[in-house]
Amino acid sequence: MNGVIHNCTHSNEGDGNLGISENEMFLQIFKYTETLFSKIRPSKV
């Protein structure tokens, strides 16, 4: 989960954040998590 959260909330440009709100960060995390689950399709959660 650290990789998901980091990539959704920080840029790799060195400024530390993407300049987005906390609400937008959570939306990006949830969207990426849903994308992973749709690709992996786990049988048990």
One Martini backbone bead per residue (centre of mass of N, CA, C, O) as a GRO file, in nm:
protein
   45
    1MET     BB    1   0.053   0.065  -0.014
    2ASN     BB    2   0.283   0.270  -0.025
    3GLY     BB    3   0.300   0.293  -0.336
    4VAL     BB    4   0.017   0.401  -0.380
    5ILE     BB    5   0.021   0.649  -0.197
    6HIS     BB    6   0.270   0.789  -0.308
    7ASN     BB    7   0.177   0.809  -0.614
    8CYS     BB    8  -0.097   0.977  -0.530
    9THR     BB    9   0.069   1.222  -0.342
   10HIS     BB   10   0.345   1.223  -0.512
   11SER     BB   11   0.610   1.348  -0.665
   12ASN     BB   12   0.928   1.323  -0.862
   13GLU     BB   13   1.028   1.645  -0.860
   14GLY     BB   14   1.078   1.743  -0.528
   15ASP     BB   15   0.821   1.901  -0.385
   16GLY     BB   16   0.626   1.648  -0.246
   17ASN     BB   17   0.373   1.742  -0.423
   18LEU     BB   18   0.074   1.805  -0.630
   19GLY     BB   19  -0.128   2.033  -0.527
   20ILE     BB   20  -0.351   1.876  -0.361
   21SER     BB   21  -0.602   1.766  -0.200
   22GLU     BB   22  -0.697   1.536   0.025
   23ASN     BB   23  -0.947   1.443  -0.127
   24GLU     BB   24  -0.800   1.384  -0.398
   25MET     BB   25  -0.608   1.173  -0.286
   26PHE     BB   26  -0.824   0.966  -0.204
   27LEU     BB   27  -0.947   0.931  -0.485
   28GLN     BB   28  -0.688   0.818  -0.615
   29ILE     BB   29  -0.654   0.574  -0.432
   30PHE     BB   30  -0.930   0.439  -0.492
   31LYS     BB   31  -0.898   0.419  -0.798
   32TYR     BB   32  -0.640   0.243  -0.797
   33THR     BB   33  -0.753   0.010  -0.627
   34GLU     BB   34  -0.978  -0.066  -0.826
   35THR     BB   35  -0.791  -0.130  -1.061
   36LEU     BB   36  -0.640  -0.362  -0.927
   37PHE     BB   37  -0.890  -0.542  -0.864
   38SER     BB   38  -0.983  -0.569  -1.165
   39LYS     BB   39  -0.715  -0.717  -1.256
   40ILE     BB   40  -0.684  -0.942  -1.028
   41ARG     BB   41  -0.933  -1.075  -0.901
   42PRO     BB   42  -0.999  -1.169  -0.617
   43SER     BB   43  -1.144  -1.434  -0.426
   44LYS     BB   44  -1.025  -1.295  -0.162
   45VAL     BB   45  -1.048  -1.027   0.102
   0.00000   0.00000   0.00000
